[in-house]
């Protein structure tokens, strides 16, 4: 019986963090697609239709907030923000624009996985309605 893996797009310009997240996700049975810039992320969104997105706000070519805005124009795919920005208003802005969750760096792999399971569970529940 083939198991269909959830596809997760990781948008993070810091190579070491992108690598770490990718390793944790792959080890836990997810398919991982990686983007290092906003432009790359937008191309991959169209090409791969991921089941969930992990998004860093501080990207070299655009602000992650603009990516949230863009995605929410056409998709309800869950978005989990991972950011070094700890100010409350950054969190509020990201969540109000349509992010499903917000994790402040540094965070543990276990917590990230738990948040991913929660976000995916919510989409599944909505889809079943
Ligand atoms: Ca960054």
Backbone and ligand atoms as CSV (ligand in chain L), in Angstrom:
chain,resi,resn,atom,element,x,y,z
A,1,UNK,N,N,0.846,-1.188,0.000
A,1,UNK,CA,C,0.000,0.000,0.000
A,1,UNK,C,C,0.889,1.248,0.000
A,2,UNK,N,N,0.701,2.084,-0.967
A,2,UNK,CA,C,1.520,3.291,-1.050
A,2,UNK,C,C,1.011,4.351,-0.084
A,3,UNK,N,N,1.918,4.937,0.619
A,3,UNK,CA,C,1.547,6.019,1.532
A,3,UNK,C,C,1.840,7.340,0.826
A,4,UNK,N,N,0.832,8.192,0.769
A,4,UNK,CA,C,1.059,9.502,0.160
A,4,UNK,C,C,1.584,10.442,1.238
A,5,UNK,N,N,2.782,10.946,0.994
A,5,UNK,CA,C,3.394,11.829,1.989
A,5,UNK,C,C,2.900,13.254,1.801
A,6,UNK,N,N,2.817,13.966,2.925
A,6,UNK,CA,C,2.494,15.392,2.832
A,6,UNK,C,C,3.722,16.138,2.325
A,7,UNK,N,N,3.478,17.072,1.415
A,7,UNK,CA,C,4.550,17.858,0.814
A,7,UNK,C,C,4.669,19.182,1.545
A,8,UNK,N,N,5.839,19.477,2.045
A,8,UNK,CA,C,6.033,20.729,2.772
A,8,UNK,C,C,7.068,21.598,2.067
A,9,UNK,N,N,6.681,22.826,1.798
A,9,UNK,CA,C,7.606,23.784,1.182
A,9,UNK,C,C,8.254,24.610,2.289
A,10,UNK,N,N,9.572,24.544,2.376
A,10,UNK,CA,C,10.319,25.312,3.370
A,10,UNK,C,C,10.937,26.524,2.680
A,11,UNK,N,N,10.499,27.720,3.107
A,11,UNK,CA,C,11.011,28.961,2.517
A,11,UNK,C,C,11.888,29.632,3.567
A,12,UNK,N,N,13.180,29.530,3.383
A,12,UNK,CA,C,14.138,30.020,4.391
A,12,UNK,C,C,15.475,30.264,3.706
A,13,UNK,N,N,15.988,31.493,3.799
A,13,UNK,CA,C,17.238,31.806,3.094
A,13,UNK,C,C,18.482,31.360,3.842
A,14,UNK,N,N,18.371,31.163,5.170
A,14,UNK,CA,C,19.551,30.707,5.902
A,14,UNK,C,C,19.735,29.215,5.659
A,15,UNK,N,N,20.803,28.898,4.929
A,15,UNK,CA,C,20.993,27.522,4.468
A,15,UNK,C,C,21.016,26.513,5.610
A,16,UNK,N,N,21.678,26.878,6.726
A,16,UNK,CA,C,21.797,25.921,7.825
A,16,UNK,C,C,20.427,25.632,8.444
A,17,UNK,N,N,19.590,26.658,8.577
A,17,UNK,CA,C,18.259,26.454,9.157
A,17,UNK,C,C,17.373,25.683,8.188
A,18,UNK,N,N,17.451,26.033,6.912
A,18,UNK,CA,C,16.670,25.325,5.896
A,18,UNK,C,C,17.048,23.844,5.903
A,19,UNK,N,N,18.352,23.590,6.009
A,19,UNK,CA,C,18.848,22.218,6.025
A,19,UNK,C,C,18.326,21.468,7.251
A,20,UNK,N,N,18.402,22.136,8.420
A,20,UNK,CA,C,17.961,21.516,9.667
A,20,UNK,C,C,16.479,21.164,9.635
A,21,UNK,N,N,15.665,22.122,9.205
A,21,UNK,CA,C,14.220,21.891,9.120
A,21,UNK,C,C,13.956,20.739,8.155
A,22,UNK,N,N,14.628,20.791,6.993
A,22,UNK,CA,C,14.454,19.741,5.992
A,22,UNK,C,C,14.793,18.366,6.532
A,23,UNK,N,N,15.867,18.286,7.303
A,23,UNK,CA,C,16.297,17.008,7.865
A,23,UNK,C,C,15.264,16.457,8.846
A,24,UNK,N,N,14.777,17.337,9.725
A,24,UNK,CA,C,13.769,16.923,10.704
A,24,UNK,C,C,12.496,16.427,9.997
A,25,UNK,N,N,12.075,17.172,8.975
A,25,UNK,CA,C,10.833,16.816,8.280
A,25,UNK,C,C,10.976,15.509,7.505
A,26,UNK,N,N,12.090,15.368,6.789
A,26,UNK,CA,C,12.319,14.154,6.012
A,26,UNK,C,C,12.358,12.938,6.936
A,27,UNK,N,N,13.042,13.088,8.085
A,27,UNK,CA,C,13.151,11.983,9.044
A,27,UNK,C,C,11.790,11.598,9.601
A,28,UNK,N,N,10.833,12.513,9.530
A,28,UNK,CA,C,9.508,12.238,10.070
A,28,UNK,C,C,8.468,11.967,8.983
A,29,UNK,N,N,8.953,11.613,7.823
A,29,UNK,CA,C,8.050,11.108,6.790
A,29,UNK,C,C,7.404,12.137,5.881
A,30,UNK,N,N,7.919,13.360,5.889
A,30,UNK,CA,C,7.353,14.365,4.987
A,30,UNK,C,C,8.221,14.489,3.736
A,31,UNK,N,N,7.592,14.877,2.641
A,31,UNK,CA,C,8.316,15.239,1.433
A,31,UNK,C,C,8.673,16.710,1.561
A,32,UNK,N,N,9.918,17.052,1.312
A,32,UNK,CA,C,10.347,18.434,1.524
A,32,UNK,C,C,10.793,19.085,0.222
A,33,UNK,N,N,10.309,20.301,-0.002
A,33,UNK,CA,C,10.735,21.114,-1.125
A,33,UNK,C,C,11.344,22.366,-0.495
A,34,UNK,N,N,12.472,22.825,-1.037
A,34,UNK,CA,C,13.149,23.964,-0.407
A,34,UNK,C,C,13.246,25.175,-1.334
A,35,UNK,N,N,13.000,26.334,-0.764
A,35,UNK,CA,C,13.188,27.586,-1.491
A,35,UNK,C,C,14.030,28.507,-0.620
A,36,UNK,N,N,14.935,29.275,-1.260
A,36,UNK,CA,C,15.833,30.138,-0.509
A,36,UNK,C,C,15.552,31.625,-0.730
A,37,UNK,N,N,14.671,31.912,-1.676
A,37,UNK,CA,C,14.287,33.310,-1.924
A,37,UNK,C,C,12.771,33.354,-2.147
A,38,UNK,N,N,12.234,34.568,-2.092
A,38,UNK,CA,C,10.809,34.728,-2.322
A,38,UNK,C,C,10.414,34.369,-3.747
A,39,UNK,N,N,11.268,34.749,-4.698
A,39,UNK,CA,C,10.995,34.471,-6.105
A,39,UNK,C,C,10.920,32.961,-6.343
A,40,UNK,N,N,11.908,32.264,-5.786
A,40,UNK,CA,C,11.949,30.811,-5.900
A,40,UNK,C,C,10.694,30.191,-5.269
A,41,UNK,N,N,10.328,30.733,-4.109
A,41,UNK,CA,C,9.160,30.222,-3.387
A,41,UNK,C,C,7.899,30.335,-4.240
A,42,UNK,N,N,7.721,31.483,-4.889
A,42,UNK,CA,C,6.519,31.699,-5.689
A,42,UNK,C,C,6.467,30.726,-6.870
A,43,UNK,N,N,7.621,30.463,-7.495
A,43,UNK,CA,C,7.658,29.495,-8.594
A,43,UNK,C,C,7.300,28.104,-8.101
A,44,UNK,N,N,7.832,27.734,-6.919
A,44,UNK,CA,C,7.598,26.390,-6.389
A,44,UNK,C,C,6.166,26.184,-5.950
A,45,UNK,N,N,5.558,27.257,-5.469
A,45,UNK,CA,C,4.152,27.189,-5.064
A,45,UNK,C,C,3.294,26.758,-6.240
A,46,UNK,N,N,3.551,27.362,-7.389
A,46,UNK,CA,C,2.783,27.031,-8.593
A,46,UNK,C,C,3.089,25.616,-9.066
A,47,UNK,N,N,4.372,25.260,-9.023
A,47,UNK,CA,C,4.797,23.981,-9.594
A,47,UNK,C,C,4.420,22.780,-8.733
A,48,UNK,N,N,4.452,22.920,-7.406
A,48,UNK,CA,C,4.309,21.739,-6.551
A,48,UNK,C,C,3.035,21.657,-5.716
A,49,UNK,N,N,2.265,22.738,-5.600
A,49,UNK,CA,C,1.074,22.721,-4.743
A,49,UNK,C,C,1.318,22.020,-3.403
A,50,UNK,N,N,2.148,22.592,-2.536
A,50,UNK,CA,C,2.462,21.940,-1.260
A,50,UNK,C,C,1.246,21.822,-0.334
A,51,UNK,N,N,1.327,20.868,0.614
A,51,UNK,CA,C,0.251,20.686,1.598
A,51,UNK,C,C,0.393,21.653,2.767
A,52,UNK,N,N,1.616,22.153,2.955
A,52,UNK,CA,C,1.873,23.082,4.053
A,52,UNK,C,C,3.119,23.896,3.728
A,53,UNK,N,N,3.169,25.118,4.263
A,53,UNK,CA,C,4.311,25.989,3.990
A,53,UNK,C,C,4.941,26.455,5.296
A,54,UNK,N,N,6.264,26.352,5.363
A,54,UNK,CA,C,7.001,26.915,6.488
A,54,UNK,C,C,7.726,28.132,5.933
A,55,UNK,N,N,7.480,29.277,6.539
A,55,UNK,CA,C,7.933,30.529,5.941
A,55,UNK,C,C,8.722,31.400,6.900
A,56,UNK,N,N,9.919,31.752,6.475
A,56,UNK,CA,C,10.739,32.724,7.195
A,56,UNK,C,C,10.334,34.111,6.694
A,57,UNK,N,N,10.242,35.082,7.597
A,57,UNK,CA,C,9.808,36.422,7.156
A,57,UNK,C,C,10.950,37.224,6.536
A,58,UNK,N,N,12.180,37.026,7.030
A,58,UNK,CA,C,13.307,37.811,6.541
A,58,UNK,C,C,14.010,37.157,5.363
A,59,UNK,N,N,13.497,37.407,4.161
A,59,UNK,CA,C,14.090,36.838,2.950
A,59,UNK,C,C,14.866,37.926,2.212
A,60,UNK,N,N,15.866,37.540,1.408
A,60,UNK,CA,C,16.702,38.556,0.764
A,60,UNK,C,C,15.978,39.417,-0.262
A,61,UNK,N,N,15.023,38.856,-0.984
A,61,UNK,CA,C,14.417,39.606,-2.090
A,61,UNK,C,C,13.016,40.121,-1.828
A,62,UNK,N,N,12.344,39.587,-0.808
A,62,UNK,CA,C,11.042,40.160,-0.440
A,62,UNK,C,C,10.714,39.831,1.000
A,63,UNK,N,N,9.739,40.518,1.557
A,63,UNK,CA,C,9.348,40.245,2.923
A,63,UNK,C,C,8.367,39.085,2.920
A,64,UNK,N,N,8.541,38.175,3.892
A,64,UNK,CA,C,7.666,37.014,3.976
A,64,UNK,C,C,6.197,37.394,4.064
A,65,UNK,N,N,5.948,38.564,4.677
A,65,UNK,CA,C,4.582,39.058,4.814
A,65,UNK,C,C,3.918,39.210,3.436
A,66,UNK,N,N,4.705,39.643,2.451
A,66,UNK,CA,C,4.154,39.783,1.097
A,66,UNK,C,C,3.852,38.430,0.474
A,67,UNK,N,N,4.624,37.429,0.881
A,67,UNK,CA,C,4.361,36.078,0.374
A,67,UNK,C,C,3.041,35.554,0.956
A,68,UNK,N,N,2.822,35.819,2.250
A,68,UNK,CA,C,1.556,35.409,2.873
A,68,UNK,C,C,0.392,36.042,2.113
A,69,UNK,N,N,0.525,37.342,1.846
A,69,UNK,CA,C,-0.517,38.081,1.139
A,69,UNK,C,C,-0.801,37.440,-0.225
A,70,UNK,N,N,0.283,37.151,-0.943
A,70,UNK,CA,C,0.175,36.563,-2.271
A,70,UNK,C,C,-0.517,35.192,-2.226
A,71,UNK,N,N,-0.077,34.350,-1.291
A,71,UNK,CA,C,-0.652,32.999,-1.194
A,71,UNK,C,C,-2.138,33.078,-0.857
A,72,UNK,N,N,-2.467,33.947,0.088
A,72,UNK,CA,C,-3.859,34.026,0.539
A,72,UNK,C,C,-4.794,34.580,-0.537
A,73,UNK,N,N,-4.220,35.128,-1.613
A,73,UNK,CA,C,-5.046,35.580,-2.711
A,73,UNK,C,C,-5.721,34.429,-3.433
A,74,UNK,N,N,-5.155,33.228,-3.325
A,74,UNK,CA,C,-5.714,32.106,-4.086
A,74,UNK,C,C,-5.701,30.761,-3.370
A,75,UNK,N,N,-5.135,30.687,-2.158
A,75,UNK,CA,C,-4.998,29.374,-1.531
A,75,UNK,C,C,-5.225,29.415,-0.018
A,76,UNK,N,N,-5.728,28.307,0.547
A,76,UNK,CA,C,-5.914,28.205,1.996
A,76,UNK,C,C,-4.872,27.266,2.616
A,77,UNK,N,N,-3.826,26.935,1.845
A,77,UNK,CA,C,-2.774,26.050,2.355
A,77,UNK,C,C,-2.235,26.579,3.695
A,78,UNK,N,N,-2.073,25.686,4.705
A,78,UNK,CA,C,-1.570,26.169,5.994
A,78,UNK,C,C,-0.169,26.772,5.897
A,79,UNK,N,N,0.012,27.907,6.575
A,79,UNK,CA,C,1.314,28.587,6.590
A,79,UNK,C,C,1.784,28.710,8.035
A,80,UNK,N,N,2.967,28.186,8.313
A,80,UNK,CA,C,3.573,28.362,9.637
A,80,UNK,C,C,4.775,29.278,9.474
A,81,UNK,N,N,4.729,30.416,10.134
A,81,UNK,CA,C,5.830,31.372,10.063
A,81,UNK,C,C,6.898,30.979,11.078
A,82,UNK,N,N,8.154,30.984,10.648
A,82,UNK,CA,C,9.266,30.836,11.582
A,82,UNK,C,C,10.104,32.102,11.434
A,83,UNK,N,N,10.247,32.837,12.521
A,83,UNK,CA,C,10.914,34.118,12.384
A,83,UNK,C,C,11.716,34.491,13.611
A,84,UNK,N,N,12.748,35.298,13.382
A,84,UNK,CA,C,13.535,35.830,14.487
A,84,UNK,C,C,12.850,37.069,15.069
A,85,UNK,N,N,11.802,37.545,14.370
A,85,UNK,CA,C,11.093,38.730,14.849
A,85,UNK,C,C,10.201,38.346,16.025
A,86,UNK,N,N,10.458,38.982,17.157
A,86,UNK,CA,C,9.733,38.596,18.362
A,86,UNK,C,C,8.692,39.635,18.781
A,87,UNK,N,N,8.631,40.771,18.052
A,87,UNK,CA,C,7.681,41.803,18.462
A,87,UNK,C,C,6.245,41.338,18.255
A,88,UNK,N,N,5.410,41.711,19.192
A,88,UNK,CA,C,4.018,41.271,19.115
A,88,UNK,C,C,3.368,41.735,17.812
A,89,UNK,N,N,3.698,42.968,17.376
A,89,UNK,CA,C,2.999,43.458,16.188
A,89,UNK,C,C,3.402,42.712,14.918
A,90,UNK,N,N,4.621,42.148,14.876
A,90,UNK,CA,C,5.003,41.320,13.731
A,90,UNK,C,C,4.157,40.048,13.697
A,91,UNK,N,N,3.948,39.483,14.882
A,91,UNK,CA,C,3.142,38.260,14.968
A,91,UNK,C,C,1.702,38.551,14.563
A,92,UNK,N,N,1.165,39.652,15.093
A,92,UNK,CA,C,-0.218,40.020,14.786
A,92,UNK,C,C,-0.400,40.235,13.290
A,93,UNK,N,N,0.554,40.943,12.666
A,93,UNK,CA,C,0.453,41.223,11.233
A,93,UNK,C,C,0.437,39.924,10.432
A,94,UNK,N,N,1.371,39.030,10.751
A,94,UNK,CA,C,1.462,37.756,10.013
A,94,UNK,C,C,0.191,36.934,10.193
A,95,UNK,N,N,-0.307,36.878,11.418
A,95,UNK,CA,C,-1.504,36.069,11.683
A,95,UNK,C,C,-2.738,36.695,11.038
A,96,UNK,N,N,-2.826,38.012,11.120
A,96,UNK,CA,C,-3.978,38.696,10.511
A,96,UNK,C,C,-3.993,38.541,8.998
A,97,UNK,N,N,-2.807,38.475,8.390
A,97,UNK,CA,C,-2.752,38.314,6.940
A,97,UNK,C,C,-3.079,36.891,6.498
A,98,UNK,N,N,-3.110,35.966,7.465
A,98,UNK,CA,C,-3.525,34.616,7.092
A,98,UNK,C,C,-2.561,33.500,7.445
A,99,UNK,N,N,-1.473,33.820,8.174
A,99,UNK,CA,C,-0.612,32.742,8.660
A,99,UNK,C,C,-1.402,31.943,9.699
A,100,UNK,N,N,-1.187,30.631,9.761
A,100,UNK,CA,C,-1.917,29.793,10.705
A,100,UNK,C,C,-1.212,29.712,12.058
A,101,UNK,N,N,0.098,29.928,12.035
A,101,UNK,CA,C,0.858,29.784,13.263
A,101,UNK,C,C,2.127,30.614,13.156
A,102,UNK,N,N,2.775,30.881,14.295
A,102,UNK,CA,C,3.966,31.717,14.312
A,102,UNK,C,C,4.934,31.171,15.340
A,103,UNK,N,N,6.084,30.725,14.880
A,103,UNK,CA,C,7.113,30.195,15.778
A,103,UNK,C,C,8.292,31.144,15.804
A,104,UNK,N,N,8.742,31.481,17.004
A,104,UNK,CA,C,9.889,32.373,17.127
A,104,UNK,C,C,11.170,31.551,17.188
A,105,UNK,N,N,12.174,31.981,16.403
A,105,UNK,CA,C,13.477,31.306,16.431
A,105,UNK,C,C,14.221,31.706,17.709
A,106,UNK,N,N,14.992,30.808,18.308
A,106,UNK,CA,C,15.143,29.409,17.920
A,106,UNK,C,C,14.001,28.552,18.474
A,107,UNK,N,N,13.667,27.494,17.768
A,107,UNK,CA,C,12.612,26.594,18.237
A,107,UNK,C,C,13.108,25.169,18.089
A,108,UNK,N,N,12.468,24.243,18.787
A,108,UNK,CA,C,12.877,22.845,18.720
A,108,UNK,C,C,12.145,22.103,17.624
A,109,UNK,N,N,12.792,21.041,17.118
A,109,UNK,CA,C,12.187,20.231,16.066
A,109,UNK,C,C,10.873,19.603,16.508
A,110,UNK,N,N,10.821,19.194,17.782
A,110,UNK,CA,C,9.607,18.560,18.298
A,110,UNK,C,C,8.422,19.501,18.261
A,111,UNK,N,N,8.671,20.750,18.637
A,111,UNK,CA,C,7.581,21.733,18.635
A,111,UNK,C,C,7.125,22.015,17.203
A,112,UNK,N,N,8.083,22.152,16.293
A,112,UNK,CA,C,7.733,22.413,14.893
A,112,UNK,C,C,6.854,21.278,14.355
A,113,UNK,N,N,7.246,20.035,14.645
A,113,UNK,CA,C,6.472,18.888,14.158
A,113,UNK,C,C,5.050,18.885,14.733
A,114,UNK,N,N,4.934,19.235,16.006
A,114,UNK,CA,C,3.614,19.268,16.639
A,114,UNK,C,C,2.728,20.333,15.990
A,115,UNK,N,N,3.334,21.489,15.683
A,115,UNK,CA,C,2.559,22.559,15.045
A,115,UNK,C,C,2.144,22.157,13.627
A,116,UNK,N,N,3.017,21.443,12.942
A,116,UNK,CA,C,2.693,20.978,11.591
A,116,UNK,C,C,1.517,20.001,11.649
A,117,UNK,N,N,1.579,19.053,12.591
A,117,UNK,CA,C,0.478,18.083,12.717
A,117,UNK,C,C,-0.835,18.801,12.986
A,118,UNK,N,N,-0.788,19.800,13.860
A,118,UNK,CA,C,-1.996,20.554,14.194
A,118,UNK,C,C,-2.552,21.264,12.963
A,119,UNK,N,N,-1.675,21.943,12.230
A,119,UNK,CA,C,-2.127,22.694,11.051
A,119,UNK,C,C,-2.716,21.753,10.000
A,120,UNK,N,N,-2.075,20.614,9.784
A,120,UNK,CA,C,-2.574,19.659,8.790
A,120,UNK,C,C,-3.910,19.065,9.232
A,121,UNK,N,N,-4.031,18.819,10.540
A,121,UNK,CA,C,-5.278,18.278,11.094
A,121,UNK,C,C,-6.429,19.257,10.835
A,122,UNK,N,N,-6.146,20.542,11.009
A,122,UNK,CA,C,-7.187,21.546,10.791
A,122,UNK,C,C,-7.652,21.572,9.336
A,123,UNK,N,N,-6.707,21.477,8.394
A,123,UNK,CA,C,-7.129,21.473,6.978
A,123,UNK,C,C,-7.959,20.238,6.680
A,124,UNK,N,N,-7.509,19.075,7.233
A,124,UNK,CA,C,-8.237,17.841,6.974
A,124,UNK,C,C,-9.671,17.949,7.493
A,125,UNK,N,N,-9.809,18.507,8.699
A,125,UNK,CA,C,-11.133,18.635,9.313
A,125,UNK,C,C,-12.033,19.517,8.455
A,126,UNK,N,N,-11.443,20.636,7.982
A,126,UNK,CA,C,-12.237,21.544,7.148
A,126,UNK,C,C,-12.651,20.868,5.851
A,127,UNK,N,N,-11.721,20.090,5.273
A,127,UNK,CA,C,-11.997,19.435,3.999
A,127,UNK,C,C,-13.125,18.419,4.135
A,128,UNK,N,N,-13.251,17.848,5.353
A,128,UNK,CA,C,-14.261,16.812,5.565
A,128,UNK,C,C,-15.671,17.405,5.776
A,129,UNK,N,N,-15.733,18.674,6.079
A,129,UNK,CA,C,-17.032,19.308,6.353
A,129,UNK,C,C,-17.953,19.280,5.134
L,1,CA,CA,CA,16.040,34.855,7.000
